[in-house]
Amino acid sequence: MPRKHPTIAAKPLNLYGSLEATLQGLRDHRPLDLNAKLWRKAHPKGTYAQWRKQAARCLLDGLHYEPGAPKLKPKVHGREERDGFTLERVSFNTTPWIRVNGYFLLPKGIKKPVPGMVVLHAWGGPMLWGKDRMVGPGRGREHPRLRKHIDDSYGGRWHAEEVARRGYAVIVIDAHHFGERAPRGLNGIPADLDPNMLTLEAYEKMDALVRGQLYLGVRQLNWAGTTWMGVNYWDDSRCVDYLLSRKEVDGARIGCTGLSGGAWRTNVLAGLDRRIKASASACWMTTGDHQQVYNLSGAVGTFCLLPGVWDRMDIPDLSILAAPNATMVISNSRDELFPVEGQEEAHRQIKSAFAWAGCPEKYSYVNLPKPHCYDVELQEIAFAWFERHLKT
């Protein structure tokens, strides 16, 4: 039977012209049998634990990636004293074929061990910086394009630095295809590219070249048998392993947070990695039915392509998987990437499911009249959430 499709007040941005009816037929055909809302209707006596076991397996299988047990082989390459924290430049293996560089931030003047935090950078913004959007290069050295991103998206704060000053040990790495991990040595992109050395005009041209390789990169990953999210979920999970490898970190108090594409990664990491005890995701929550007609090209990137998942699950299910761990979802009502109706329906589903799981107090929803951002006010709200669940 065809499902009733939701309506939105905003003008749909991505209708598919003469193929829209075909798309609606395909959407009607999806079973969505592991969407928590529909699963509960079909299994009135079913438990949250039963649903979660099936849904987590579906999502893990849909990542199409399993790198095996971690062998981090971590190394510290340098240490720098900064205001309120110590910054270490570190590297470790996330798989036998991937070694990442990262920043490890350790707060000063606080009794160890301290809670840990995986901080995840956004997708949108300057692609040639990833972890360097979260940790500044030092006073007076930031590139103007990077400075604009920090001002627009984070209220002028270097987010990982602020987290560390609040008493958390922080790990942050580049996502695949970002920062140091952006492709080099092809299509006019120099092998020795350093974005910090480019003029603003030259940066924009180079950023466009790197973005132009995204679709090729996703196809390459698919032909290698995996997905962008598969690679990044396991990289992010290895960040938890890295935190646990540090004696300064309390492994029972680990959280994660991110904006936009970083919120998407937060949702998946908190949903699948049970070592994440508290999370806060900012500006990446909707439902598939609302989003598909409203805005796919501007909001849903290649990082969301998971064959075998979206015919069975929906976006809110990612956050529902995190129960009973503390889960905050921030959806700004003036965020033009996501329709308000999709934000609110997702909230209703998550709230209901946390009550079903027996832990309604572990879910918090924030919806303020703001654009797509994780500004100072929202960060302070998230800090209070983490204070409650990781420090008390």
N, C-alpha and C positions, 0 to 999 in steps of 0.2 A: 504494500500500500504506500502511495506517495506520502512523505512526511510534510507537515506544515512548515514552510520556510518563514523565518522571521523577517520583519520589515525594519528598516532603519530610517531615521529622520533625515540624515545627511544624504547628499547626492552620491549614489554608487559610482565608484571610480573605475571599476575593472570589469564591467559587464563584457561578455565575450561575443557581442554582436550576434551574427546568425548562428553561432555555435552555443549560445547561452542555454537554449532548450536542451541540447545534448548534455551540457554540464549539469543542469538541474536533474536530468534523468539519472546521471551517474551518481549525484549526491543522494538522490532518493534510494538508490540501490545499495548504498553503504549499510552494512548491518549495524555499525556502532555498538556492537554487542558488549564492548568493554568500557563504554562510557558509563561512569558510575551512576549517573542519574537513570539511564535506561536499564542498566544491569540490575539495579535495585527493584525496578518495576517487574522485570522478568524473573527475579529470584527474591520474592518477598521474605523468605526466611534466610536468605543468604547473609553472611557476615562480611564486615569490612576486610577481615584477614583473608577470606576466600577470594574476594574480588581483587585485593591487592596482589596476591600471589600470581593470579592470571595476568593482570594488567602490567605488572613489572616485567614478567617474562615476555610479554608482547613487545614492550618498549625496548628491552635489552636485545631481543632478536632483531628488532627493526633498526637498531644501530649498525648491524652487520659488521661487528668488530669485536674481537676478543684477543687482547694482546698477551694474556697469560699473567703469571705472578710477577709482581714488581721486583726489579733489581735496580734500585735507584742509582747506586754509585755516586752519591752526592759529593759536591766539591764547592768550597767557598773560594772565590777568586779575588775578593777585595772587601774591605770594610770601611765605612765612613760614618762619622758621628754627625748627627743632625739634631735639630731642635726637637727634643722629646723622644727620639728613637735612634736606634743604630740601624743603618742600612747595610745589608750584605748583598753582594752580587754573587749569585749561586748558579750552579747547573746540576742537572740530574737527568737520568733516563726516565722517560715515560713508557717506552717500549724498547725492545732490542734494536729497533731501527730509528728511534727518535730520541734525541737528547735536546733538552730545552734549557735556555738561560732564563733566570728569574731574579726577582728582588725578594729578599726576606727582610722584613722590618720587625725589630724587636723593641718594645717600649722600654724607656729608661725609668729608674726609680720605683719599680713595682716588684713585689715579691714574686719569684718564679716558683712553679710554672704558671703561665698565664693562658687564658683561652686563645684559640687560634682562629684565623679567618682567611678564607679563600676569597680574594677580591677579583672580580671578573670584568674586564673592560667591555665597552659597547661594540656593536657591529658598525653602526653608522658613525660618521666622523672620519678623521684622517687615517687612512688605512695603513700608512707607513709607520704609524706608531700604534703599539698595543699596550704593553705594560707601561710604556713611557707616558701614557695618558693618565696613569694612576699614581706615578711617582715622578716628581719634577726633576729636571736636570740640575737644579741649583739656581739661586737667585741671579736674575739677569741673563740667563742662558737659554730660556725657552724660545722656540720658534713661534712667530706670530700666528701661524695657522693652528698650532697646538694650543697656544694661549686662548684663542677664540673658542676652541672646542671646550676647554675647561670652563671658561666663563659661561658659555651658553648651556652646557649640560650639567655642570657640577657646582654652579654658584661660585666659581672661581677657586674651588678647593682641589687639591690633589687628593683624591679620595682615599687611596691606600695609606697615605701619610696621616690623614685625619683619623682613620681607623686605628692605626698604631698608637697615636697619641692618646686614644681612649682606653689603652691598656690591652690591646690584642697583638699577638704575633701574627704577621700578615705574610702571605705568599701570593705573588702575582706573576703570571707568565703571559707571553704572546699567544693568542689563538692561532691556529693554522691559517696561513695566508695573510697574517698581520705582522706589523713591526719587523723584527729580524727574520720572521718566518714568511714574509711576503716573497714571492718568487723574484729572482734576479737572474740576469744573464740571458734574457729572451725578450723579443718584441721591443727592442729599444731600451730595455731596463738594464742599466749597467750592473755588472757583477759585483762591483764594490760600492753600490749606492748607499749614501748616507743622507737621509732626508734633512738632517739638521744643517747641512751645508748648502741647501737649495734656497734660492730666492722664493718669495711667495708665488710668483708666476710660474717658476720652474717646478715648484712643488705640486701645484694643481695639475700641471701637465703630466708629471710622473705618477701622481696618484691615480689619474684617469687610466694610464697604461696598466697599472697594477690591477685596478678594478676590472679592466678589460680581460684579464686572465681568469676571473672568477669562474665563469661558466666552464672554461677549459679545465680548471682545477677540480671542479665538482665532477665533471665527466671522468677525469683521470682517477679520482678516488673511487667512483662507481666501478670503473673497469678494473681497479685494483681490488674490488670486492667489498668496499666499505662506503661510508658516508662521512660528510664533513662533521656532523654531530657525533658520529661514532668515535672519530679520532679525538675530538675535543672533549667528549665526556670522559674518556679514559685518561686524557692528559689532565683534566681538572681533578679527577679522582686521585691521580698520582700526586697532585698537590696536597691532598689530604694525607697521603702516605708520607710526603716530605715533612709536613707539620708533625706527624707522629714520630718521625725520626729524630726530632729535636728535643733534647731533654728540657728545654725552656718552655715547652708547650704542654698543656694539660690535654691529653688526647680524648678525654671525656667531654670536653667543651669546645667543639669545633662548629663554626658557622660559615656561611657564604652569602655573598651579596653582589648585585650587579644591576646595571641599567641597560634597558633595551635588549640587544643581543646578549649582553651579559646577564640580563634578567632571565632570558630564555635558557642560558646555560645554568643559571642558578636553579631554575625550576627542574631541569633534568637532573642536575647533580643532587639536589636535596631530595628529589623523588626516588632516586635509585641508590644513592650511597647512604646507608643507614648511620654512618658515622657523623653525618651532618645533623647536629641537634637543633639548630636554629637557622632560619634563612629570611632574607628580605629581598624580593625582586621588584624592580621599579620599571613600569611601562613596558610590559610584554604579557598582557593577558586579554583574551577575547574568546570567542567560540568560532569554530570553522565555518558554520553557516553564516554568521554575521560577517566574518572577515572576507569570505570568498567573493561576495558581491560588492563589498565596500572598497577594499584596498589590499590587493596582494602584491602588486608590483612595487609599491612604495614602502611596504611594511614587512612582508614575509619574504625573507631572503632564501638563498640556496641552502642556508644552514638548517632550514626546516624540512627539507626533503627526506622523508623516511618511509620508503616503500614498505607496505605491510602494517603501518601504524594508523594512519589517519582514516582508513576505512573502518577501524575498530574502536579507536579512542578519540578523545577531543582534548583541546588545549587545557581546560581546567583539570583534567585528570592527572596532568603532570604534578600540579600542586597537591592534589588529593593524595597522591602516592606518598607524600612526605609525612602524613599523619602516622603516629602521634607527635612527631617532632614539630617544634614551633615554626609557624609559617606565616610570614607577612606578605601580602600582595598589595602593591601600590599601583593604582591606575588613575592617572590624571584625566579629569573630565574634559580638558581642552587639548588633549593629545590628539592631533589630527590623523595619526596613524591608525587608530583603533576606534570603531564606533562606540558610543556610550552604551548603546543597547547590548553590545557584545561584552563590554566590561562588566555590566551589571548582571547579565545572565551567568557569566563565568563566576562572579562572586556568589550568586545564589547557590550554584552547584557546589562550590568549594565549602561554603558555610554549612550547607546541609550535610555534606559528606563528613566533615569534621565532627559534627554532632552524632552522626551515625557511627563514627569510629570511637565515640565516647570521650572526645577531648575537644569540646567546642572552644574552650579557653586557649587552645594552642593555635587558633587561627585569628588573624587580624587583617582587616581590610581598610585601606586608606584611599580616599578619593577626594582630591582637592582640585579647585579650578586652576590648574596649571597646564602648561604645554608639556611636550615630551622632554622630561628632565629629571634629574635626581639632585635637586638643589639643596641649599643649606637646611631649610625647614624640613624637607623630607628626610635628609640624612639624620637630623636630630631625632625625628620620630623613630627611625630605624635604630639609632643608637639606644634609645630607651627600651626598645623591644629586645635588643641583644643584651642589654644590661639586666633585664628581667630574667632572661632565659639562659644566659651563659655565665652570669656572675653571681647569681643568688641561689 
